[in-house]
Amino acid sequence: MADKCSEGLLNGAVPGEQGKQEKSVKRGNWGNQIEFVLTSVGYAVGLGNVWRFPYLCYRNGGGAFMFPYFIMLVFCGIPLFFMELSFGQFASQGCLGVWRVSPMFKGVGYGMMVVSTYIGIYYNVVICIAFYYFFVSMTRVLPWTYCSNPWNTPDCVGVLDGNLSSRAALNISQLLNTTQKRTSPSEEYWRRYVLNLSDDIGNLGEVRLPLLGCLGVSWVVVFLCLIKGVKSSGKVVYFTATFPYVVLTILFVRGITLEGAVTGIMYYLTPQWDKILNAKVWGDAASQIFYSLGCAWGGLITMASYNKFNNNCYRDSIIISITNCATSVYAGFVIFSILGFMANHLGVDVSKVADHGPGLAFVAYPEALTLLPISPLWSILFFFMLILLGLGTQFCLLETLVTAIVDEVGNEWIIRKKTFVTLGVAVAGFLLGVPLTTQAGIYWLLLMDNYAASFSLVVISCIMCVAIMYIYGHRNYFKDIEMMLGFPPPLFFQICWRFISPAIIFFILVFTVIQYRPISYNDYVYPTWAISIGFLMALSSVICIPIYAIYKVCRSEGDTLLERLKNATKASKDWGPALPEHRSGRYAPAFSPSTESHLEVQPLQPEKGQSEAAAASPVQGSNGSAHSQDSRL
């Protein structure tokens, strides 16, 4: 009994409130607030912080890029982050259940699920490639060090090949600066051995069995970490969310001690103030903030739904957002110190070796690591860091889908069998990821990355802001937050939510459309049919919103279209805090007539009357739907 009481207190319950304890135990809660913060940091801080932000920074004016970057963080990033956390925490529901706030917009939740599905499929493929590099780094000599391997071509020139004389080493510089014909051992290892790249996206070729095996490993790891939902993943993040910072620090200390490191860092930070007037710089800053924080994926809503009702998510949103952006800046020092060293070794400009995306993670940086003493050690550390960064995001993507399914079905059976739901989603994710391990897999991966999770996220986020602030009503939402936190959102956030953040989101959308260029991979230009598939993937998440809205309006009561619209957008009766003891004020359950009659007939038994009143009042079910516990009904 004492154990049950202590468990209830840990989940935010007080002794004697059995309903709250049962609800918390059924759905699950974070063991403590540190688990939530670490999970959210692991979710927000991903591969993009390492392989995208540093490249954007140096390309858009170095240190000058920091100015629009932090402006966008303050006016768009943190407000949106706070909105999603408070949204999920108030209702204690996933990305589908929260739309009881305005049922017509439940399609936004389905759109979030579709986006999380796409990202979850290809993100784990990137993790599996990191696993592969991690395993092959466990050798005395890294396999991409020399050009003497069967997969190498005559164009391959390695910086450490034994047959290079000092004169040949100078020729590397000439090749880099003039003919551009030189290919590095790491690039040929990546393209000709790891991927065994085909010549066209339609030519799938064979499945790369080593990658398939690593994909299986990565999905097994993700499943085992989520086998008990947030109870198990909350313990894992103590390591997965913190150790990458240890590795970053080790690589940073090693990097800044190398010759040429200062040149690389200066290349990364030197401000070019004239670029601040360029709209593209501001667009890149806004886009990077938006995508980096994971807004509109559904993950933030899901993670916050496992919080205690009165948790200070306002504080958490500021801590997590700033940590995410600080990590991006810190990672830039780690990347460019090593790239500066490599450029100095080759005698070329840093821009010749700088890259982003998979090209940085699996070609440029690994080649630079071959120049270091004990290179396998640094390679193991680097790829282990990439694995942990990826897993932190993947945990939340999978939990988002599982939570949405379980909350939507909501009966006792599926809550008890949540582990099997997690297993089913993981198996489906593995099978859907198999085509990405073929010889044309990288083409499909980049297609999904560029289209499935690009402008559709901006549309979803914009509609979410409008639905909460203008359909549900900003005054109602501010009162909800005050009821939850004990204070209304600061005036700054009220203004951002209503005006500034939606305007910035709209700017990102317009910028994305204006800057659109058909996707390409190195010299390969994607065919029209492949780009069409990309647009269909992007539309598949957005189209959920109007389809569900039409369905809901048709199913709503009312004689006229206007009445149906009003009923479809009006908050459901079961919208509000999930636990009965938090449903106060306008969410307080009304007494039924039968209860009142019992209270009048039995005035000498107040305890019995109170218990029957509590039994007859609506109680929140496992899926959040209200039902009566009065057995006579």
Secondary structure, DSSP 8 states (H G I E B T S, - for coil): -HHHHHHHHHTT--TT-HHHHHHHHHH---SSHHHHHHHHHHHHS-HHHHHTHHHHHHHTTGGGGHHHHHHHIIIIIHHHHHHHHHHHHHHT--TTGGGGGSGGGHHHHHHHHHHHHHHHHHHHHHHHHHHHHHHHTSSSS-TTS-S-STT--TTB--TT-TT--HHHHHHHHHIIIII---B-HHHHIIIIIIS---SSTT----B-HHHHHHHHHHHHHHHHHTTTTHHHHHHHHHHHTTHHHHHHHHHHHHHHTSTTHHHHHHHHH---GGGGG-HHHHHHHHHHHHHHTTTTSSHHHHHHTTS-TT--HHHHHHHHHHHHHHHHHHHHHHHHHHHHHHHHHHTS-GGGT---THHIIIIIHHHHHTTSTTHHHHHHHHHHHHHHHHHHHHHHHHHHHHHHHHHHH--HHHHHTHHHHHHHHHHHHHHHHGGGGBTTHHHHHHHIIIIITSHHHHHHHHHHHHIIIIIIIHHHHHHHHHHHHSS---HHHHHIIIIIHHHHHHHHHHHHHHT----EETTEE--HHHHHHHHHHHHHHHTHHHHHHHHHHHHS--SSHHHHHHHHHS--TT-S-SSGGG--GGGS----HHHHHHHHH-TT-HHHHHHHHHHHSEEE-TTS-EEE--TT-
